[in-house]
Each structure stands twice: as structure tokens, then as C-alpha cells.
Amino acid sequence: MAESVWRIPLADVDMGEPEIAAVTEVLRSGWLTMGEKTQAFEAAMAARLGVRHAFAVANGTVALHLAYAALGLGPGDEVILPALTFVATANAATYTGATPVFAEIYGPHDLNIDPEDVARRITPRTRAICVVHYAGYPVDMNPILALAREHGLGVVEDAAHAPGAMYQSQALGTIGDVGCFSFFSNKNLAVGEGGMVVTNRDDLAERIRLMRSHGMTTLTWDRHRGHASSYDVVSPGFNYRLDEIRAALGLAQLDRLDGNNARRKALVAHYRELLAGVPGVEAPFAQPLGDPSYHIIPVLLAPELSRAAVIAAMKADRIQTSIHYPPIHLFTYYRERFGAQEGMLPRTEAVAARELTLPLYPTLGPDGVEQVVAGLRRAVESARQAADAVSAVS
């Protein structure tokens, strides 16, 4: 771990000699742009997920953009998605000109999108539903797929938190029409910046393949190997390619994925055992669907506790925390551009105001979990005493 002000950081990368060797091999090869390693990474991910097509891309945000664009979203179209997610889930839809329509989560016990609320928000303009497997916990996909079939909608899975997670024997990201992964440095599979788009639909795969690299019919790697001497451009496209260094890191990290996810699972079980004894704190997803990837450990503070005070106390104890997430519909852009307003998603807003994310990463260890929970207990007690003091004065 790099030098840090934190005694226990929120996240940390698990890198070692395999990653160093993989990057060194690429540097010595003299070929840095998308080529053999990228193709190997795509093939390995496709095999791991059990999916027909996998495309490595520059980051998770552009993976989402390609997914929405491949489904044909454009101005006048609507895509239904949760507001309790990173803003990229909605931002990428706006890149196509489509309008994001925000749906509720279930509530404090399950922070994933509620299919019944999705159904209420379908209009003649709806073209797609985007689910987010929050924290790596599977969305209940069966009712989502039923809605999509009934109304002729595309289904995008934002699986940024969920590499290796399963729902009814299917890998998350492979259940809808197209799945999107992020390999940002805090993710379960980390390369720094990077992402993947996966699909079982040949038509979407062809669109994604062209859009990823300028709409070109052949790539630089093809021409380097003598498989082509020129190219045509058959559609508008983007430069959303992944480079060889990150692809090599991805291959090395893929070898660690199952083991690291298993360690995350054990750490979350330890967290749950200890958190049960901390008054004023509850942990969602007590009965998850399928097999999660345990990307983060979110907890909810009692409504009367000041989250800011708890965060400050944890910071003073040099334990890093975070918030996942400020609801997208309350951001200035979404208020001004789409007329979103406070109160439109009461369940989401109530949970988001109480959510606190604790440290979680494979190398944290049980003793680290115990230190975090001890720090949280002290922080909660301090926040409660402050609230009681204010109440007594008033």
C-alpha cells in the first residue's frame, strides 16, 4: 500500500509479481496499443463469464455509452435506472441524447432497483432498463426480464461492482442484452482505468466492435500482422480502446478474482457478526440473491445520528469511509436539465442520507475489520452523545 494518511484506507489494490511480470512483458514486446494481450483478456473474460462476445474498453463509463448506443438509444428515448449509483450510469445515457428516468430501490434491506417501481415508470418512450448490481449484490433479474419482454425493452446490466458474481447460475453482466464492467483501481478486478462490454447478441457485438474504434473495419493490430492493408469506416465511432499494459494487468488480476472475492465474502461475514453488536447501525443485504462479489460493505446509520459526525470521528481515527452514493437526481445538472427534485424518490433519498461505506479489500484481514468496527462503535457513541446534548439544550 502506498503512503497514506489513513491507518485503514477505504480500498487497496492487490498487486504483486504476476502483475509486474505481465507489464514488463508488454513493455519488452514493443507493442503498447490494443493487440494480442487485449484479445487474450477479452477471450479470458468471455470464457470466465460464459458469454459469446467481450470487448475491452477504456473505462466503465464508455462501456455504458457503447451499451446504450448499441441498443439504439437517442433523443426522445427514455432509459429507466436507479438514482443510487455512480453518476456514470446516467451520464452515459445522456451521451446518446436519451433521458434518464430514475426508479426507486427496495429500501433499507436491499439497495437494488425495485422492479415494481420500474414497471410504474414505463412509458411509450421507454427503450431500455439499466440495472445496477449495487455493491456486487445481484438484482432480481427475472422480473426485470419479464418487463423487458412485455414492453420490448433492452436490458443493460451495470456490473461495475460485480465481476464474478452470480444469479441463478448465470454470471452478472450476461443476463440482459449487454453487460458493462469497470476495472477502476478500487474494483474487484483492477487495472487502473479500464472496462469491458459483454453480450450474447451478435448484432450488438458488431455495433460495439465498430463503435469502439472509429467505425473502422480493421484495426492497427490487424494491419501490423499483415491481415489487412487498409480499412473502411462504415459508421461513426469513438476511440474507446484499451491498451496492452492494462489488458496484461487484467489477465493477471483475473487469475486472482475468485480468491479475492472469497476473501471479501469472509470479511463481510466477519463485519456482519461484529456490526450486530453496534447500536444504531444496520447492514443491508442480509439475505442476498445468488452469489455476490462483495465489492463494498455499506451500512446504514440510525436516522437520529449525524453521518457527518461519524465520518469526522472515523477520520480522526485515521479510518477512511465513503458514501455510495449521493442520489443522481439531486445533482444540480439533473435538477436543471431534467427537472428532477427532492422528494421524488423517498425510499432512495432516505437510505442515501443514512448510508456509510466501510473499508473492504482482500488484504484487509479480520483484524482490520475488528479495528474498523471498534472505530465505528466509538464514532457512533460520540455522535449519539452530541445529539443527546443538543436535544437536552433544546
C-alpha positions, 0 to 999 in steps of 0.5 A, spaced: 500 500 500 502 506 498 503 512 503 497 514 506 494 518 511 489 513 513 491 507 518 485 503 514 484 506 507 477 505 504 480 500 498 487 497 496 489 494 490 492 487 490 498 487 486 504 483 486 509 479 481 504 476 476 502 483 475 509 486 474 511 480 470 505 481 465 507 489 464 514 488 463 512 483 458 508 488 454 513 493 455 519 488 452 514 486 446 514 493 443 507 493 442 503 498 447 496 499 443 490 494 443 493 487 440 494 480 442 494 481 450 487 485 449 484 479 445 487 474 450 483 478 456 477 479 452 477 471 450 479 470 458 473 474 460 468 471 455 470 464 457 470 466 465 463 469 464 460 464 459 458 469 454 459 469 446 462 476 445 467 481 450 470 487 448 475 491 452 474 498 453 477 504 456 473 505 462 466 503 465 463 509 463 464 508 455 462 501 456 455 504 458 455 509 452 457 503 447 451 499 451 446 504 450 448 506 443 448 499 441 441 498 443 439 504 439 438 509 444 437 517 442 433 523 443 426 522 445 428 515 448 427 514 455 432 509 459 429 507 466 435 506 472 436 507 479 438 514 482 443 510 487 449 509 483 455 512 480 453 518 476 456 514 470 450 510 469 446 516 467 451 520 464 452 515 459 445 515 457 445 522 456 451 521 451 446 518 446 441 524 447 436 519 451 433 521 458 434 518 464 428 516 468 430 514 475 426 508 479 426 507 486 430 501 490 427 496 495 429 500 501 433 499 507 434 491 506 436 491 499 439 497 495 437 494 488 432 497 483 425 495 485 422 492 479 415 494 481 417 501 481 420 500 474 414 497 471 410 504 474 415 508 470 414 505 463 412 509 458 411 509 450 418 512 450 421 507 454 427 503 450 431 500 455 432 498 463 439 499 466 440 495 472 445 496 477 448 490 481 449 495 487 455 493 491 456 486 487 449 484 490 445 481 484 438 484 482 432 480 481 433 479 474 427 475 472 422 480 473 426 485 470 426 480 464 419 479 464 418 487 463 423 487 458 419 482 454 412 485 455 414 492 453 420 490 448 425 493 452 433 492 452 436 490 458 443 493 460 446 490 466 451 495 470 456 490 473 461 495 475 461 492 482 460 485 480 465 481 476 464 474 478 458 474 481 452 470 480 444 469 479 441 463 478 447 460 475 448 465 470 454 470 471 452 478 472 453 482 466 450 476 461 443 476 463 440 482 459 442 484 452 449 487 454 453 487 460 458 493 462 464 492 467 469 497 470 476 495 472 477 502 476 483 501 481 478 500 487 474 494 483 474 487 484 478 486 478 483 492 477 487 495 472 487 502 473 482 505 468 479 500 464 472 496 462 469 491 458 462 490 454 459 483 454 453 480 450 450 474 447 447 478 441 451 478 435 448 484 432 450 488 438 457 485 438 458 488 431 455 495 433 460 495 439 466 492 435 465 498 430 463 503 435 469 502 439 474 504 434 472 509 429 467 505 425 473 502 422 473 495 419 480 493 421 484 495 426 492 497 427 493 490 430 490 487 424 494 491 419 501 490 423 500 482 422 499 483 415 491 481 415 489 487 412 492 493 408 487 498 409 480 499 412 473 502 411 469 506 416 462 504 415 459 508 421 461 513 426 465 511 432 469 513 438 476 511 440 474 507 446 480 502 446 484 499 451 491 498 451 496 492 452 499 494 459 492 494 462 489 488 458 496 484 461 494 487 468 487 484 467 489 477 465 493 477 471 488 480 476 483 475 473 487 469 475 486 472 482 478 474 482 475 468 485 480 468 491 479 475 492 472 475 492 472 469 497 476 473 501 471 479 501 465 474 502 469 472 509 470 479 511 463 481 510 461 475 514 466 477 519 463 485 519 456 482 519 457 478 526 461 484 529 456 490 526 450 486 530 453 488 536 453 496 534 447 500 536 444 504 531 447 501 525 444 496 520 447 492 514 443 491 508 443 485 504 442 480 509 439 475 505 442 476 498 440 473 491 445 468 488 452 469 489 455 476 490 462 479 489 462 483 495 465 489 492 463 494 498 460 493 505 455 499 506 451 500 512 446 504 514 446 509 520 440 510 525 436 516 522 437 520 529 445 520 528 449 525 524 453 521 518 457 527 518 459 526 525 461 519 524 465 520 518 469 526 522 470 521 528 472 515 523 477 520 520 480 522 526 481 515 527 485 515 521 479 510 518 477 512 511 469 511 509 465 513 503 458 514 501 455 510 495 452 514 493 449 521 493 442 520 489 443 522 481 437 526 481 439 531 486 445 533 482 444 540 480 445 538 472 439 533 473 435 538 477 436 543 471 436 539 465 431 534 467 427 537 472 428 532 477 427 534 485 427 532 492 422 528 494 421 524 488 424 518 490 423 517 498 425 510 499 432 512 495 433 519 498 432 516 505 437 510 505 442 515 501 442 520 507 443 514 512 448 510 508 456 509 510 461 505 506 466 501 510 473 499 508 473 492 504 479 489 500 482 482 500 488 484 504 484 487 509 484 481 514 479 480 520 483 484 524 482 490 520 475 489 520 475 488 528 479 495 528 474 498 523 468 496 527 471 498 534 472 505 530 465 505 528 462 503 535 466 509 538 464 514 532 457 512 533 457 513 541 460 520 540 455 522 535 449 519 539 452 523 545 452 530 541 445 529 539 443 527 546 446 534 548 443 538 543 436 535 544 437 536 552 439 544 550 433 544 546 
